[in-house]
Amino acid sequence: MLLLFETAAGFALFKVLDEGKFSKVEDMWQHFASPESAREMVKLKAFNKFDNTADALAAATLLIDSKPTKDLRKFLRTHCDGDVLAVADSKLGNIIKEKLICSSNLDYNLRKW
């Protein structure tokens, strides 16, 4: 399973190391309470840095409307590898699932997260 995380600097894709701990979404915060516990849960797989602040602003604007940018679509096509993709925004997740060529799926359990 992969986690998509959006930051002001770019998009991060994390590989989940222990999917069993994701069974209770409401308790997930405990696994990220410290850097050490977070390192036991996920490992950075890829990061797509924005070229400049204009790109960051454009991405943020589209994400507010739950729309992926061209760079995000390309990034996910390159790095999904058929894994399940967990996305916090359910609308964005549905669009990714419908429009992307990669065979990844949205993990609906994380919509509550």
C-alpha atoms as one frame of an Amber mdcrd trajectory, in Angstrom:
protein
   0.000   0.000   0.000   1.173   3.506  -0.822   0.183   6.741   0.916  -0.081
   9.996  -1.022   0.887  13.029   1.038   0.628  16.585  -0.277   3.008  19.219
   1.106   3.832  22.830   0.266   7.094  21.585  -1.264   5.637  18.806  -3.417
   3.982  15.394  -3.438   5.316  12.501  -1.369   4.569   8.837  -1.883   5.191
   6.588   1.117   5.335   2.792   1.169   3.436   1.350   4.147   5.665  -1.154
   5.942   3.000  -2.768   8.155  -0.470  -2.638   6.602  -1.962  -4.507   9.557
  -1.581  -1.425  11.733  -3.863   0.501   9.371  -6.905  -1.576  10.294  -8.118
   0.975  12.869  -8.040   4.358  11.183  -9.070   6.208  14.337  -5.909   4.965
  16.106  -3.545   5.743  13.240  -2.244   8.976  14.786  -0.499   6.921  17.484
   1.788   5.399  14.865   2.928   8.888  13.840   3.313  10.388  17.328   7.107
  10.387  17.038   9.618  10.269  14.188  10.760   6.844  15.395   7.292   5.299
  15.327   6.580   6.893  11.933   9.764   5.318  10.524   8.424   1.932  11.586
   5.186   2.551   9.649   6.246   4.122   6.359   9.239   4.649   4.112   9.523
   7.386   1.496   9.238   5.832  -1.963   9.274   8.970  -4.116   9.010  12.748
  -3.880   7.956  15.144  -6.628   9.214  18.631  -5.776   7.453  21.694  -7.162
   9.690  23.719  -9.491   8.609  27.053  -8.036   5.963  28.760  -5.918   3.708
  29.284  -8.932   3.549  25.502  -9.476   2.877  24.966  -5.764   0.039  27.504
  -5.822  -1.466  25.984  -8.971  -1.345  22.503  -7.409  -2.916  23.735  -4.168
  -5.689  25.472  -6.099  -6.540  22.310  -8.029  -6.335  20.126  -4.921  -8.855
  22.352  -3.130 -11.259  21.307  -5.890 -10.085  17.659  -5.590  -8.414  17.735
  -9.007  -4.982  16.215  -9.663  -2.395  18.281 -11.505  -0.700  17.026 -14.653
   2.516  16.556 -12.643   0.690  14.546  -9.971  -0.883  12.269 -12.583   2.523
  11.693 -14.194   4.136  11.120 -10.783   1.531   8.505  -9.818   1.716   6.735
 -13.184   5.462   6.454 -12.729   5.470   5.215  -9.134   2.200   3.347  -8.439
   3.329  -0.045  -9.781  -0.142  -1.534  -9.258  -0.099  -0.954  -5.496  -3.154
   0.150  -3.543  -3.010   3.928  -3.227  -4.364   5.531  -0.047  -5.610   9.102
  -0.434  -7.169  11.201   2.339  -9.485  13.168  -0.006 -12.152  10.759  -1.269
 -13.088  12.937  -4.266  -9.458  13.184  -5.341  -9.086   9.441  -4.804 -12.063
   8.689  -7.029 -10.698  10.913  -9.793  -7.288   9.252  -9.520  -8.923   5.830
  -9.670 -11.013   6.743 -12.735  -8.487   8.706 -14.778  -5.085   7.228 -14.106
  -3.645   4.497 -16.237  -1.959   2.788 -13.287  -3.892  -0.065 -11.735  -3.841
   1.345  -8.217  -6.996   1.545  -6.143  -8.167   3.978  -3.536  -8.164   2.600
  -0.014 -11.524   3.854   1.229 -10.590   3.168   4.869  -8.397   6.263   4.833
 -11.187   8.626   3.863 -11.964   9.007   7.565  -8.351   9.786   8.369
